[in-house]
Amino acid sequence: MGDDDLPEDKGENVQQLVTETEIELAPVYAELDLIALENQRRVLRAFQRNRVSEYHFRPSTGYGYGDSGRDTLDKVYADVFGAEDALVRTQIVSGTHALSLCLLSLLKPGDRLVALGQPYDTIQTVIGLTGNSPGSLIGSGVSYRGVDFAPDGGVNYEALLQAIDDQTRVLLLQRSRGYHWRKSLGMEAMRDIIDTVRRSHPGVIVLVDNCYGEFVEREEPTHAGADLACGSLIKNPGGGLAPTGGYIVGRADLVELAAERLTAPGLGREVGPVPGGLRLYYQGLFLAPHFVVQALKGAVFAARLLERLGFVTSPRYNEHRTDIVQAVQLGDPEAVIAFCRAIQAGSPVDAHVTPEAAPLPGYDGGVVMAAGTFVQGASLEFTADAPMRPPYTVYLQGGLTKEHAKLGIIEACEALERLKKQSG
Ligand SMILES: *Cc1c(COP(=O)(O)O)cnc(C)c1O
């Protein structure tokens, strides 16, 4: 199984390839099921240990003082992530907001931030590398050094250790590739980086952008030694049910700083009402290990089917994964449009809408997005994004059921085949 030397069956009937692909992928799916089982166990135990009860789902109003549902959800998250503390809030509006709270509460004028790899687009704006937001870190007197990954995707330790000096307060690591053609940072590599940096710079705070990564491996960054990790609840840990929100997990003193930044010094985590109640957040977290693996099975299926049709993918279908993103080089703008339109047409919501390339700051040529989701912008649901520039890569992510992702991918592959026939 997993024979890389199979001939490329370009032009063959997609349906026939689907059957062969599914048989070939059985051992990959089986391995993913084991990861889901282990993560499900950890989540379940956290619910039980923290005595989650029906009354924790009740709404709170006003200041939200003494909301035991909210405070218990924090404890459940801390437990799941192997962290001292957690802050899970509907008032954190996105992953960018969660990360921004961490960065802005940790870094003071004169401090330095070091990041490994190019941060996610919206985070570049928070740092002040793009845009000219007056509230950015650089705008408020924080200095920044970026360290590139080595050409082979590995870590350039010499450059990293050189970049970190006495001024450096925070090292930012991003687990997911985001929308870049680079390898994602797996938990083993992350542990290695953290251990190495700690040896020479014990005081540096390691902050991890964990977006897209939760429950893809058996461990999280906080298990691997990170001081803080954060992410969005409309991605993996919300399990497709959380309608909004973000989380921060890690060292208690640092979570407290972020909480004071979110509300006000002195108020911190004590305020924050949840008028709608938190049932969907608990239930979403409970379901997240399963849904993440549904998304991963969809990604693996997409990778193998598209490889068999002759496309270059990253990660390859049988490569180690640490996030839910699947990149595929389609090599042609028309193919990107056709692919994304097929994904959109295969969505449960807004299937009748036709995606077009639209301008997005920081992307010349614009970006095409296919997203027919129940929760706006939710990318644990099956979605595709593609910056319209060579090599015309499409980034797939999510899928609450593997069946839905599979149907969408088959449609998209058939659209590619039709396009190929048309152009001779
Ligand atoms: C999605 C994402 C973010 C930003 O999250 P938003 O919720 O869209 O603000 C940051 N980093 C990575 C790696 C992401 O995938």
The ligand as an SDF file (V2000), in Angstrom:
LIG
                    3D

 15 15  0  0  0  0  0  0  0  0999 V2000
   -7.2520   31.3480   10.4420 C   0  0  0  0  0  0  0  0  0  0  0  0
   -5.8930   31.6120   10.9400 C   0  0  0  0  0  0  0  0  0  0  0  0
   -5.5770   32.7560   11.6760 C   0  0  0  0  0  0  0  0  0  0  0  0
   -6.5640   33.8650   11.9150 C   0  0  0  0  0  0  0  0  0  0  0  0
   -7.7640   33.4440   12.3660 O   0  0  0  0  0  0  0  0  0  0  0  0
   -9.1060   34.2930   12.1010 P   0  0  0  0  0  0  0  0  0  0  0  0
  -10.0660   33.6030   12.9620 O   0  0  0  0  0  0  0  0  0  0  0  0
   -9.4100   34.1710   10.6400 O   0  0  0  0  0  0  0  0  0  0  0  0
   -8.8300   35.6840   12.5140 O   0  0  0  0  0  0  0  0  0  0  0  0
   -4.3030   32.9030   12.1420 C   0  0  0  0  0  0  0  0  0  0  0  0
   -3.3600   31.9880   11.8900 N   0  0  0  0  0  0  0  0  0  0  0  0
   -3.6140   30.8860   11.1660 C   0  0  0  0  0  0  0  0  0  0  0  0
   -2.5190   29.8970   10.9160 C   0  0  0  0  0  0  0  0  0  0  0  0
   -4.8820   30.6530   10.6810 C   0  0  0  0  0  0  0  0  0  0  0  0
   -5.1390   29.5570    9.9720 O   0  0  0  0  0  0  0  0  0  0  0  0
  1  2  1  0
  2  3  1  0
  2 14  2  0
  3  4  1  0
  3 10  2  0
  4  5  1  0
  5  6  1  0
  6  7  2  0
  6  8  1  0
  6  9  1  0
 10 11  1  0
 11 12  2  0
 12 13  1  0
 12 14  1  0
 14 15  1  0
M  END
$$$$
